[in-house]
Amino acid sequence: MNIYIMRHGQAVHPSSWHRGDEIRPLSKEGKKEAAKAAQGLARAALSIQKILSSPFDRARETAEIVGKELGLAPMLIKDLASGAKAEHFRKVVSVQPETSILVVGHIPDLLAFACRLINDALIMEEGLETAEVIAIETPPIHEGWAGGQVLWRKSPESW
């Protein structure tokens, strides 16, 4: 199974946003980052079969930009909202029949999920840039955590 973990694009800064965090949108730069990543994912022809996303606006917008480029409609999953635990990710992803899935969300949640997939905490220290994608190959995770490996990482600029 291939799991592509993607952080949402740059959002409007919290200090200039005076409404709920769940509706904080992408900034202009964040939309550009998401578009670059989306174009790169499309050129890479990765055969992504499904996009799962946090319902928070910045993640949803990122997933929609990628989905438009890949011809896929993102599924918004409440359990992947900001603050989700790694086990939530595992449960949501493990019931999907597809074997190539893009998950769009937030840090540190995505990094915790990646750590569990590859059994290596170093990925937490490395962080995850906005609109960066990490490709992980892992055995099916429906029975628990698996011994996955990072195939590659790409920031929007590296596509």
N, C-alpha and C positions, 0 to 999 in steps of 0.2 A: 504494500500500500504506500502511496506517496501522499504526504500531507504537506501542503504549502502554507506556511504561517506568514501572514502579512499584517503589519501594523497599519492602522489608518494613516492617511495623509495628515500633514500639519493642520491643526485646527486653529480657529480663532483663539487668541490668547485669553485665558480665563479672566485676566484683569480688565479686559475690554468687553467682557460678556457678562451681562447682569441678569441672565435668566438661568433656567436649570441646566446642569451639566449634560444631561441626557439629550438636550436639543442643541448643544454647541456644534456649529457646522464647521466644515473645512474652510480654511482661508483660501485666497486665490492661489497662493503658493502650494497649498495642500492639494488643490484640484489639479495643478500642473504635475505635482509629484505622482499622484494617483494615475494620471493619464500616461506618464512616461512608463511607470511600472506596468500598466495595463497593456500598452503597446509592446513592451518587452516580453511579457508573458505570452501574448498572441504570437509574436515572431518565434518564440521558442517552441511553439507547437507541443505543449506539454500534455495535451489530452485531458485537461482538467474537466471533470464531469459535473462538479457541483461546487457552488460557493455558499458557505455558511458564514453568517455575519452577526456581530453584536447589533442590537436594534438602535444603539445610540447613533445620533445623526451623523457624526463624523465617520464612523465605521460603515454605516449604511451607505453614505454617499460614495465612499471609497469602493465598496463592494459593487455598487451600481455602475461606477465608471469602468471597473474591471469587467463586470458582467456584460456591459454593452460591447466591449471590445472582443469578448470571448463568445458572445451569443448565448449567455446564460443569465437567468434571473436569480439573484441572490435570495437565499432563505434567511429571514431574520429570526434569530433564536434568542429568546429572552434569557436563557441560561448562559449565554455568552456575553452578556452586558458587562460593563466595567465592574471589576471586583470579582469576576468569576474565578472559581478555584480550578486547578488542573483537573480534578476529578470530574467537574462539570463538562469540560472539553472532551475528556475521554468518553464519557457516557453519550454525549451528543454525536461525536464522530463515529464511535463504535457501532452504532445502529444504522449507519448509512450503508447501503449496498454498493455504492461506488467505491472504486479503488484509487481515485485521484481527486483529492478534495482541497480546495483553497479555504482557509479559515481567516477571516478578517476581524481584528479586535484591537485590544488595548494592552499596554504594558502596565504593570509587570505580569499580568495574567498570561499573555501569550508565551512569555519567557519561562514561566513556571511550567506550562504545558510542554514546551520544548525540552526543558530539563528532564522531565519525567519520561518523555519519549526516548531520549538518547542516553539517559542515566549519566548526565554530566552537568554539574552546576556551573562550569566555566561560561556557558552561554549567558547566564545571568549577568556576569561581570562584563561581557562584551556588549550587552545592551541590544537595542533594536531601533534603528533610525525610523523616522516617519516614512511610510510607504515602502519600507524594506521588506523583502521576501526571503524566507529561509525554506529551502526544500529539504524535507526529511523523508527518508525511506525507512519504513518500519513494517514488521510483521503485523497482522491484524491485532487490534488492541481490544477486542470485545471481551477477552478473558482477563485483562489486566494490562499492566505496563509491559512494553516490549523493548527489545534491544535495537532501537533505531539508530540511524546514522545521518549526519548532515551531509547532503550531497553538494549544496552550494548555498551561498548567500548573495543577494544582489540588492544594492540600494537603487533608487530611481536613476541616479546618474550613471550607474554601471551598465545599464541595459544598452 
